């Protein structure tokens, strides 16, 4: 069971890295803080889908991390 959780966590970590790198840049860092409303008002459908997939993969990663930690310490 622990090995299965580790495998799922590693796969989720690799996918999370890939999907975060696929995101388009949103601005100029701290220089764009004044125009933050423009960033969130014009999201494309592909970007929304990419955000949703990234969120679900991050959730799978976090659940696996908690379950692995719980399994290790409470054996």
C-alpha positions as CSV (number, residue, x, y, z in Angstrom):
1,X,0.0,0.0,0.0
2,X,2.8,2.4,0.9
3,X,4.6,1.7,-2.4
4,X,1.4,2.3,-4.3
5,X,1.0,5.7,-2.6
6,X,4.6,6.6,-3.4
7,X,4.2,5.7,-7.0
8,X,1.0,7.8,-7.3
9,X,2.7,10.7,-5.5
10,X,5.7,10.6,-7.9
11,X,3.5,10.5,-10.9
12,X,1.4,13.4,-9.5
13,X,4.6,15.4,-8.8
14,X,5.9,15.0,-12.3
15,X,2.5,15.9,-13.8
16,X,2.3,18.9,-11.6
17,X,5.6,20.2,-12.7
18,X,4.6,19.7,-16.4
19,X,1.3,21.4,-16.0
20,X,2.7,24.4,-14.0
21,X,5.3,24.9,-16.7
22,X,2.5,24.8,-19.4
23,X,0.8,27.9,-17.9
24,X,1.3,31.1,-19.7
25,X,3.0,34.0,-17.9
26,X,0.5,36.3,-16.3
27,X,2.4,39.5,-16.0
28,X,5.6,41.3,-15.1
29,X,5.9,40.1,-11.5
30,X,5.5,42.8,-8.9
31,X,5.2,45.5,-11.6
32,X,1.8,44.2,-12.6
33,X,0.3,44.4,-9.1
34,X,-1.5,47.7,-10.0
35,X,-3.4,46.0,-12.9
36,X,-4.3,42.8,-11.2
37,X,-7.9,43.1,-12.3
38,X,-6.8,42.7,-16.0
39,X,-5.1,39.5,-15.3
40,X,-8.1,37.6,-14.0
41,X,-10.8,39.1,-16.3
42,X,-9.6,37.6,-19.6
43,X,-8.9,33.9,-19.2
44,X,-9.3,31.6,-22.2
45,X,-11.1,28.3,-22.0
46,X,-7.9,26.4,-22.4
47,X,-6.3,28.3,-19.5
48,X,-9.4,27.5,-17.3
49,X,-9.1,23.8,-18.2
50,X,-5.4,23.9,-17.5
51,X,-6.0,25.5,-14.1
52,X,-8.6,22.9,-13.2
53,X,-6.4,20.0,-14.2
54,X,-3.5,21.5,-12.2
55,X,-5.7,21.9,-9.2
56,X,-6.8,18.3,-9.3
57,X,-3.3,17.0,-9.7
58,X,-2.1,19.2,-6.8
59,X,-5.0,17.8,-4.7
60,X,-4.0,14.2,-5.5
61,X,-0.4,15.0,-4.6
62,X,-1.4,16.5,-1.2
63,X,-3.7,13.6,-0.4
64,X,-1.0,11.1,-1.2
65,X,1.5,13.1,0.9
66,X,-0.8,13.1,3.9
67,X,-1.7,9.4,3.6
68,X,1.9,8.5,3.2
69,X,2.9,10.5,6.3
70,X,0.1,9.0,8.2
71,X,0.9,5.5,7.1
72,X,4.6,5.9,8.0
73,X,4.1,7.4,11.5
74,X,1.0,5.3,12.5
75,X,2.1,2.2,10.6
